[in-house]
Amino acid sequence: MPRVNKKRLNINMNKEQTIAEIQNIFKKGYVPSRYDEPYNKSGGMVNCFEHACLNLKNNQIEKLNLDWESVYVFDLFTARYNVAEKTALRLNKMGLLMQPDKAMNLKLLKNQWRIAIFYENSFHFLLQEKDGTWSAKKNWTTTVDHFETLPQTLYLFGTYNLHSVHIITNPYAERE
């Protein structure tokens, strides 16, 4: 009989539980709206994917008790040519929809927000704020950088080039 890695099993169960809890947040109609609300100490557990794609408030982050494997985005590191597809699948598990926005001229409904995916040897996500500016969360710190316009290249822990822009929709939230 094969040995069961209890630690791995526990992490996977916690990940599924966290994803279910995130689904519940969005099923209640949540639409990201942090804007310039700073992250508190729990924000150190939020990565760039969670900042841009989920953009949860401090109290929601604290209730989720996120850790580095909570929504497990590390398989995206190796997804150079399909990082957008893998991101869409990950968001779909959380009850969200993602569509390409190549021209960036689609008007956003109240239940939508725009993200940009950057890629080189790794990936990075930016969120378009409600005022049209862009924000990026650096790794596991509480630091958020703001940009007036969408950069084509980011210089963080290396060089990241703009890969694609997308609209995320919460189908459970009010549209208009």
Backbone as numpy.savetxt, mean C-alpha at the origin, in Angstrom:
# Nx Ny Nz CAx CAy CAz Cx Cy Cz
5.60 -38.99 8.61 4.77 -37.81 8.61 5.65 -36.56 8.61
5.39 -35.59 7.69 6.25 -34.41 7.62 6.12 -33.53 8.86
7.24 -32.92 9.20 7.26 -32.00 10.34 6.59 -30.69 9.97
5.80 -30.14 10.84 5.13 -28.86 10.60 5.93 -27.77 11.27
6.26 -26.75 10.50 6.96 -25.60 11.06 5.92 -24.72 11.74
5.81 -24.82 13.06 4.77 -24.10 13.81 4.95 -22.59 13.70
6.18 -22.12 13.67 6.41 -20.68 13.55 5.86 -20.18 12.21
6.17 -20.86 11.12 5.70 -20.47 9.79 4.17 -20.53 9.73
3.59 -21.57 10.30 2.14 -21.73 10.32 1.50 -20.57 11.08
2.09 -20.20 12.22 1.57 -19.09 13.01 1.65 -17.78 12.24
2.76 -17.55 11.56 2.92 -16.33 10.76 1.87 -16.29 9.65
1.67 -17.42 8.95 0.67 -17.46 7.89 -0.73 -17.21 8.42
-1.05 -17.78 9.60 -2.37 -17.57 10.19 -2.53 -16.10 10.57
-1.48 -15.50 11.14 -1.54 -14.09 11.51 -1.72 -13.22 10.28
-1.04 -13.58 9.18 -1.15 -12.82 7.93 -2.59 -12.87 7.43
-3.19 -14.06 7.40 -4.57 -14.18 6.94 -5.53 -13.43 7.85
-5.27 -13.47 9.15 -6.12 -12.74 10.10 -5.98 -11.24 9.85
-4.76 -10.76 9.63 -4.54 -9.34 9.37 -5.24 -8.92 8.08
-5.14 -9.74 7.04 -5.81 -9.42 5.78 -7.31 -9.36 5.98
-7.87 -10.28 6.76 -9.32 -10.26 7.04 -9.71 -8.99 7.80
-8.86 -8.56 8.74 -9.14 -7.33 9.49 -9.06 -6.10 8.58
-8.12 -6.10 7.64 -8.02 -5.00 6.68 -9.26 -4.99 5.78
-9.71 -6.17 5.35 -10.94 -6.26 4.55 -12.10 -5.61 5.30
-12.22 -5.89 6.59 -13.31 -5.33 7.39 -13.25 -3.81 7.44
-12.05 -3.26 7.52 -11.91 -1.79 7.53 -12.47 -1.21 6.24
-12.10 -1.80 5.11 -12.56 -1.27 3.83 -14.03 -1.59 3.58
-14.53 -2.71 4.09 -15.95 -3.03 3.93 -16.84 -2.03 4.67
-16.27 -1.36 5.66 -17.02 -0.33 6.39 -16.99 1.01 5.64
-16.36 1.03 4.45 -16.37 2.22 3.62 -15.17 3.13 3.76
-14.09 2.65 4.39 -12.91 3.50 4.58 -12.27 3.87 3.25
-11.93 5.14 3.12 -11.16 5.63 1.97 -9.96 6.38 2.56
-8.74 6.10 2.10 -7.55 6.75 2.67 -7.67 8.26 2.72
-7.26 8.80 3.87 -7.39 10.25 4.04 -6.41 10.80 5.07
-5.22 10.22 5.17 -4.24 10.69 6.16 -3.79 12.11 5.85
-3.50 12.39 4.60 -2.84 13.59 4.10 -1.61 13.89 4.93
-1.63 14.91 5.77 -0.40 15.26 6.49 -0.43 14.81 7.94
-1.34 13.89 8.28 -1.35 13.33 9.63 -0.06 12.54 9.82
0.78 12.94 10.78 2.04 12.21 10.95 1.80 10.82 11.53
2.69 9.90 11.21 2.63 8.58 11.82 3.14 8.69 13.25
2.49 7.98 14.16 3.03 7.90 15.51 3.99 6.71 15.54
4.40 6.30 16.73 5.41 5.23 16.81 4.97 3.94 16.12
3.67 3.66 16.09 3.22 2.44 15.41 3.41 2.55 13.90
3.56 3.75 13.38 3.80 3.95 11.96 5.11 3.36 11.49
5.99 3.05 12.42 7.24 2.39 12.07 7.02 0.99 11.52
5.83 0.44 11.73 5.52 -0.90 11.22 4.80 -0.83 9.88
4.68 0.34 9.31 4.00 0.52 8.02 5.06 0.73 6.95
4.99 -0.05 5.88 5.94 0.12 4.80 5.32 0.98 3.68
6.04 1.15 2.59 5.57 2.01 1.50 4.31 1.46 0.83
4.18 0.14 0.73 2.98 -0.48 0.17 1.76 -0.14 1.03
1.89 -0.32 2.33 0.78 -0.06 3.23 0.43 1.43 3.26
1.45 2.30 3.16 1.20 3.75 3.14 0.41 4.15 1.90
0.86 3.73 0.74 0.23 4.16 -0.51 -1.07 3.41 -0.80
-1.05 2.12 -0.64 -2.20 1.31 -1.07 -3.30 1.22 -0.03
-2.94 1.24 1.26 -3.93 1.11 2.32 -4.13 2.42 3.06
-3.06 3.13 3.35 -3.07 4.45 3.97 -3.95 4.52 5.21
-3.75 3.58 6.11 -4.55 3.52 7.32 -4.16 4.59 8.32
-5.09 4.96 9.16 -4.84 5.94 10.21 -4.14 5.26 11.39
-3.54 6.08 12.26 -2.76 5.55 13.39 -3.57 4.56 14.24
-4.81 4.92 14.57 -5.60 4.03 15.43 -5.89 2.69 14.74
-6.05 2.70 13.42 -6.27 1.45 12.68 -5.00 0.60 12.68
-3.86 1.24 12.51 -2.57 0.54 12.51 -2.35 -0.13 13.87
-2.63 0.60 14.94 -2.42 0.06 16.29 -3.31 -1.15 16.53
-4.56 -1.10 16.08 -5.47 -2.23 16.28 -5.02 -3.45 15.49
-4.42 -3.24 14.33 -3.97 -4.36 13.50 -2.71 -5.01 14.03
-1.92 -4.26 14.81 -0.68 -4.78 15.34 0.19 -5.34 14.20
0.46 -4.50 13.20 1.22 -4.91 12.03 2.63 -5.32 12.40
3.16 -6.27 11.66 4.57 -6.59 11.74 5.07 -6.78 10.31
6.33 -7.06 10.15 6.92 -7.05 8.81 6.33 -8.11 7.89
5.64 -9.10 8.40 5.03 -10.11 7.53 3.50 -10.01 7.50
2.91 -8.97 8.08 1.46 -8.89 8.18 0.75 -8.97 6.85
1.18 -8.17 5.90 0.55 -8.23 4.57 1.53 -8.75 3.53
2.67 -9.21 3.98 3.68 -9.90 3.20 3.80 -9.39 1.76
4.62 -8.38 1.59 4.83 -7.80 0.27 6.18 -8.19 -0.33
6.93 -9.00 0.35 8.31 -9.24 -0.09 8.42 -10.05 -1.37
7.37 -10.79 -1.74 7.43 -11.48 -3.03 7.36 -10.47 -4.18
6.96 -9.24 -3.90 6.96 -8.21 -4.94 8.37 -7.81 -5.34
9.36 -8.02 -4.44 10.74 -7.67 -4.75 11.23 -8.37 -6.02
10.78 -9.58 -6.25 11.24 -10.35 -7.39 10.29 -10.26 -8.57
9.33 -9.36 -8.50 8.27 -9.30 -9.50 8.50 -8.21 -10.54
9.72 -8.02 -10.95 10.08 -6.88 -11.80 9.09 -6.60 -12.92
8.67 -7.59 -13.65 7.81 -7.34 -14.80 6.33 -7.49 -14.48
6.00 -8.03 -13.33 4.59 -8.15 -12.99 4.27 -7.62 -11.60
5.04 -6.64 -11.16 4.80 -6.07 -9.83 3.39 -5.47 -9.75
2.89 -4.87 -10.81 1.55 -4.30 -10.79 0.50 -5.40 -10.67
0.68 -6.49 -11.40 -0.27 -7.60 -11.33 -0.29 -8.23 -9.94
0.90 -8.41 -9.36 0.96 -8.97 -8.01 0.36 -8.01 -6.98
0.56 -6.72 -7.18 -0.04 -5.74 -6.28 -1.56 -5.79 -6.39
-2.07 -5.87 -7.60 -3.53 -5.95 -7.81 -4.10 -7.20 -7.13
-3.42 -8.32 -7.25 -3.88 -9.55 -6.59 -3.89 -9.40 -5.08
-2.83 -8.78 -4.54 -2.74 -8.57 -3.09 -3.89 -7.68 -2.62
-4.15 -6.60 -3.36 -5.23 -5.68 -2.97 -6.59 -6.34 -3.11
-6.75 -7.17 -4.13 -8.01 -7.88 -4.33 -8.33 -8.77 -3.14
-7.32 -9.39 -2.55 -7.53 -10.20 -1.35 -8.07 -9.37 -0.19
-7.77 -8.08 -0.22 -8.22 -7.17 0.83 -9.54 -6.49 0.48
-10.11 -6.87 -0.68 -11.40 -6.31 -1.08 -11.31 -5.07 -1.93
-10.11 -4.72 -2.39 -9.90 -3.51 -3.19 -9.65 -3.88 -4.65
-9.94 -2.94 -5.54 -9.72 -3.15 -6.97 -8.65 -2.17 -7.45
-7.84 -2.58 -8.41 -6.79 -1.71 -8.95 -6.84 -1.75 -10.47
-6.77 -0.57 -11.09 -6.76 -0.48 -12.55 -5.66 0.46 -13.00
-5.09 0.23 -14.18 -4.04 1.12 -14.70 -4.61 2.50 -15.01
-3.77 3.50 -14.87 -4.14 4.88 -15.19 -2.97 5.50 -15.95
-2.75 5.04 -17.17 -1.57 5.43 -17.94 -1.49 6.92 -18.22
-2.61 7.54 -18.56 -2.59 8.96 -18.90 -2.73 9.86 -17.67
-3.07 9.28 -16.54 -3.28 10.04 -15.30 -4.28 11.17 -15.48
-5.27 10.96 -16.32 -6.26 12.01 -16.53 -7.67 11.57 -16.11
-7.77 10.39 -15.51 -9.07 9.93 -15.04 -9.46 10.69 -13.78
-10.69 11.16 -13.74 -11.17 11.86 -12.54 -11.46 10.81 -11.47
-10.96 11.07 -10.28 -11.15 10.12 -9.19 -12.51 10.33 -8.54
-13.17 9.24 -8.25 -14.40 9.28 -7.47 -14.02 9.31 -5.99
-15.00 9.54 -5.12 -14.71 9.61 -3.68 -14.16 8.31 -3.12
-14.45 7.20 -3.76 -13.99 5.90 -3.25 -12.71 5.41 -3.94
-11.96 6.34 -4.55 -10.75 5.98 -5.28 -9.56 6.81 -4.84
-8.36 6.26 -5.05 -7.12 6.99 -4.85 -6.10 6.47 -5.84
-5.08 7.29 -6.09 -4.09 6.98 -7.13 -2.76 6.65 -6.46
-2.08 5.63 -7.02 -0.75 5.27 -6.55 0.21 5.20 -7.73
1.47 5.30 -7.45 2.52 5.11 -8.45 3.44 4.00 -7.95
3.84 3.13 -8.85 4.76 2.05 -8.51 6.11 2.34 -9.17
7.14 2.32 -8.37 8.51 2.51 -8.85 9.24 1.18 -8.72
10.17 0.93 -9.65 10.89 -0.33 -9.60 12.29 -0.15 -10.18
13.22 -0.84 -9.59 14.54 -1.03 -10.17 14.98 -2.41 -9.71
15.81 -2.50 -8.70 16.14 -3.80 -8.14 15.21 -4.15 -6.99
14.39 -3.22 -6.63 13.40 -3.37 -5.58 12.19 -2.53 -6.02
11.22 -2.35 -5.16 10.06 -1.56 -5.54 9.80 -0.49 -4.49
9.01 0.49 -4.86 8.57 1.54 -3.95 7.24 2.07 -4.44
6.37 2.47 -3.51 5.04 2.97 -3.84 4.88 4.40 -3.36
4.20 5.21 -4.17 3.83 6.56 -3.78 2.31 6.68 -3.81
1.78 7.57 -2.99 0.36 7.84 -2.92 0.10 9.26 -3.40
-0.91 9.44 -4.25 -1.31 10.80 -4.61 -2.29 11.27 -3.55
-1.95 12.38 -2.92 -2.80 12.95 -1.88 -3.99 13.66 -2.51
-4.98 13.99 -1.70 -6.20 14.62 -2.21 -5.95 15.98 -2.87
-4.85 16.66 -2.49 -4.54 17.95 -3.10 -3.71 17.82 -4.37
-3.44 16.59 -4.81 -2.69 16.36 -6.04 -1.20 16.12 -5.84
-0.67 16.41 -4.64 0.73 16.14 -4.38 0.91 14.64 -4.15
2.15 14.22 -4.05 2.46 12.81 -3.86 3.24 12.62 -2.57
3.04 11.48 -1.92 3.78 11.20 -0.69 4.38 9.80 -0.76
5.52 9.66 -0.08 6.24 8.38 -0.05 6.70 8.13 1.38
6.49 6.93 1.86 6.95 6.55 3.19 8.25 5.77 3.03
9.24 6.19 3.79 10.54 5.53 3.72 10.58 4.33 4.65
10.55 3.16 4.04 10.82 1.92 4.75 10.02 1.80 6.04
10.66 1.41 7.12 9.99 1.14 8.39 10.15 2.30 9.37
10.44 3.47 8.87 10.53 4.65 9.72 9.16 5.33 9.75
9.06 6.43 10.46 7.81 7.19 10.46 7.90 8.38 9.51
8.97 8.46 8.73 9.22 9.58 7.82 8.39 9.45 6.53
7.73 10.55 6.16 6.99 10.62 4.90 7.51 11.83 4.13
7.91 11.59 2.88 8.36 12.67 2.00 7.20 13.08 1.10
7.13 14.39 0.79 6.08 14.91 -0.09 6.71 15.51 -1.35
6.02 15.32 -2.48 6.48 15.82 -3.77 5.36 16.61 -4.41
5.67 17.76 -4.98 4.66 18.58 -5.66 4.11 17.87 -6.89
4.99 17.23 -7.64 4.58 16.49 -8.84 5.14 15.06 -8.75
4.62 14.19 -9.56 5.09 12.81 -9.56 6.49 12.73 -10.16
7.47 12.32 -9.36 8.82 12.19 -9.92 8.91 11.01 -10.88
9.81 11.09 -11.82 10.06 9.98 -12.73 11.09 9.02 -12.15
11.93 9.55 -11.25 12.97 8.76 -10.60 13.02 9.14 -9.13
13.17 8.14 -8.28 13.34 8.35 -6.84 14.73 7.89 -6.45
15.35 8.61 -5.54 16.65 8.22 -5.01 16.47 7.96 -3.52
16.32 6.70 -3.16 16.11 6.34 -1.76 17.28 5.50 -1.29
17.14 4.21 -1.38 18.20 3.28 -1.00 18.86 2.76 -2.27
18.73 3.53 -3.30 19.15 3.22 -4.65 18.27 4.04 -5.58
18.35 3.77 -6.86 17.57 4.51 -7.85 16.34 3.70 -8.22
15.18 4.34 -8.16 13.91 3.71 -8.53 13.28 4.51 -9.66
12.88 3.83 -10.73 12.25 4.50 -11.86 10.75 4.23 -11.85
9.99 5.23 -12.31 8.54 5.08 -12.37 8.19 3.90 -13.27
7.42 2.98 -12.75 7.00 1.78 -13.47 5.60 1.97 -14.03
4.65 2.40 -13.18 3.26 2.55 -13.62 2.45 3.31 -12.59
1.29 3.82 -13.04 0.37 4.55 -12.19 -0.96 3.81 -12.23
-1.64 3.75 -11.08 -2.88 2.98 -10.97 -3.88 3.71 -10.09
-5.14 3.34 -10.27 -6.21 3.81 -9.40 -6.69 2.63 -8.59
-6.80 2.84 -7.28 -7.35 1.83 -6.38 -8.76 2.26 -6.02
-9.68 1.31 -6.04 -11.08 1.58 -5.73 -11.52 0.72 -4.56
-12.20 1.36 -3.62 -12.87 0.62 -2.55 -14.33 0.48 -2.97
-14.76 -0.70 -3.45 -16.11 -0.87 -3.95 -17.18 -0.77 -2.87
-16.77 -0.79 -1.60 -17.72 -0.72 -0.49 -17.99 0.72 -0.05
-17.19 1.66 -0.54 -17.32 3.05 -0.12 -18.24 3.82 -1.06
-18.72 4.95 -0.57 -19.56 5.83 -1.37 -18.79 6.36 -2.56
-19.42 6.30 -3.74 -18.75 6.71 -4.98 -18.75 8.21 -5.22
-19.82 8.85 -4.96 -19.97 10.28 -5.30 -19.99 11.14 -4.05
